[in-house]
């Protein structure tokens, strides 16, 4: 069980880093024209950045829960 949870923890950490990198790449691709779109709502790149951030937070939460579960099981 401990090995399985450790593998899940590593997978969650990799997913977190992947979402972080994708969010940074999206941020770097954002141009000034995207920011000044003027349509009254969020730009497409802004929505994608929010999606990447929410994904990163989700995977971080999963990683923290798995780490806590591993600590409880190791007692």
C-alpha positions, 0 to 999 in steps of 0.5 A: 500500500505504501509503494502504491501511495508513493507512486501516486504521490510522485505522479501528483507531483509531476502533474503539478509541475507540468501544470505549472510549466504549462501556465508559465508558457501560456503567460509568456505567450500572452501579448499586449494585444491579448490584454487590451482586447477590450471585449469587456470580458476575460481574454482567451489567454487569461481563461487558459491561465486560470485553468492552468492555475486551478489544475495546479492547485488541484494536483497540489491538494492531491499531493498534500493529501497523499503525503498526509496519508503516507505519514499516518500509515507510517506510524 
